[in-house]
Each structure stands twice: as C-alpha cells, then as structure tokens.
Amino acid sequence: MAKLMRLFNLIVAAEPRWPGPRRALSLVKDILGQAIVFDTPKSLILLRVDNPYEAVERLAANLGPEDPVLRAVPLDGETPPYVEDVAEAARSLVEEKAGDGKPSFAVKIEGHLRSRETGDTLHNIDAVKIIAEGIDLPVNLSSPDLLVLVKVVRLGRGQRYAGIMVAPPGSIYSRARRYGA
C-alpha cells in the first residue's frame, strides 16, 4: 500500500485579497483552538488537527457569509503527487470506508498528478480513470455516496503533495454552497 503521510489533514481556502488569508487564519485558530499550522501557501492554510472531519463541522457551525473562509476540506492523508501512489491510497481508503456496502463513488482531482513511470503530467481525465479503475464500486458522478477528492498542493521550493479525502461530498465546507454564490 502507498504510505499515507500525515503532515497536514485540513485545507482551508481563504479569500485571496488582503487581509483575507490573515483574517481567515485568525478565525480558524479561534474556532479550532489547538490546530497546528503546517504551512500557508498563497490563499491556502494547511493545518494539522486531531479530527479533520469534526474540525470542518465546527468551522461550518461558526463561520458566516462575510467571513473570508471560502472552503474547508478534511483529508485522510497525503501522498506524493504521482497517480500510482494516489490510486493505491484511494483504493485502500475506499475499501476501509465503504465497509460491506456498495456505495457509489466519484473521483475529483484539483491540480495535476504526474506519472511516476514516465514523469509526465497527466490530463485530469486520464488520472481519474486510473484512480477509478482500481475501485470496485458503482460510479455516480452527479450524486455519489463517497467522493474521492484529490487536492494537489504546492509548497515552497516546488514541493508538492496530493491530499486525499474519501468521504461524502457534504463533508466539505463551502461558503458558496452554504450561503449562495
């Protein structure tokens, strides 16, 4: 199995204009308390919390439509940004979270994955196909029970990680979805 790293397990996206990221970081720290800030590339805040799913629920309960937090995504772990690593980790996470049932799933990639074999950057549709072919569940693109979300994050000096979430789509906080666009 691809080894899941545990550097950060929560991604918070903030309004990009000043003072959005700074104010969002302050709000998130106030709401979550013991969060460890791993890094803050551009308008993203990468955090390490005890339970990322509970943290997103707390943020959703305490954030309003005027707050600069746009989105909060809980992660089950990260891998290097290679489709082979992501596919193996996603398959393992889906098996763990699906249990004995046959929930439907969809794969969504934000950012770009590479092929470890060739080093090439893949088109997202090709990466989605590679990830999905290893998952033995029905596909439902419009209303999946489980969303396999892969978020590629670039840190300083070109370091990249692929954060992976396998959960119901409602596990993600989105200000636009909650309060309208």
VENBEL-V724202 format. One record per backbone hydrogen bond with DSSP energy under -1.0 kcal/mol. NH is the residue of the N-H (numbers start at 0). CO is the residue of the C=O. If there is no record, write none. Layout:
# VENBEL-V724202
NH_CO, NH_CO
This chain:
# VENBEL-V724202
4_77, 8_46, 9_46, 10_72, 11_44, 12_70, 13_42, 14_67, 19_16, 22_18, 23_19, 24_20, 25_21, 26_22, 27_23, 28_24, 29_25, 30_26, 31_27, 32_28, 33_31, 35_47, 37_45, 38_45, 43_40, 44_11, 45_38, 46_9, 47_35, 54_50, 55_51, 56_52, 57_53, 58_54, 59_55, 60_56, 61_57, 62_58, 66_63, 69_12, 70_12, 71_172, 72_10, 74_8, 75_163, 77_4, 78_161, 81_79, 82_113, 85_81, 86_82, 87_83, 88_84, 89_85, 90_86, 91_87, 92_88, 93_89, 94_90, 95_91, 96_92, 97_93, 98_94, 100_97, 104_137, 105_145, 107_147, 109_149, 113_80, 114_119, 118_114, 121_112, 126_122, 127_123, 128_124, 129_125, 130_126, 131_127, 132_128, 134_131, 136_134, 139_104, 145_103, 146_166, 147_105, 148_164, 149_107, 150_162, 151_109, 152_160, 154_158, 158_155, 160_152, 161_78, 162_150, 163_76, 164_148, 166_146, 170_167, 171_168, 172_71, 174_69, 177_173, 178_174, 179_175
